Amino acid sequence: MDTDCVGYTTAQGAQRDISHYLMHRYNWIRPHQFKGGLAPAQP
C-alpha cells in the first residue's frame, strides 16, 4: 500500500479536475461504442 498518496485539500480542487476530465478527455478524446468509435463531442 502506498502511504505517500496525496488527495485533494478542497472540494473545489476535486471538482475542477473532474470537470476537466469530463469536458476534455471524456467528451473529446475517449471513443464511445454507441457513436461508432467517435467521441461524444464529435459530429
N, C-alpha and C positions, 0 to 999 in steps of 0.2 A: 504494500500500500504506500502511495506517495504522500508523505506528510508535508511536502513543500507546496501544495496546491494553494492557489490564491483565488478567492471568489470576488464577487462584487461587493463594494462597500456601500453602495446606494442602489435603490431600485431604479433610479433614473439611468444609471450606467448600464444595468442589465437590459432595460427597455430599449435604450439606444442601440445596443449591439444586436438584440433580437430583431428590431425594426430594420436595421441594415441588412441582416441576413435575409429576411423575408423579401425586402424590396430589391436587393441586388442579386444574391445567389439564387434564391428560390424562384423568383419571378422572371429573371432574365437569363440565367445560365443553366440551371438544372433542367434537363429534358424530362418531359412528362409523357407517359404512355398514352393518355387519352388524347393528346394533340399530335400523335404520330411522331413523337420524339422532339417536338418543339417545346420551348419554354412557354409558360402561360402568357407572358407579355408579348410574344411574337405573334404577328398576324397569321 
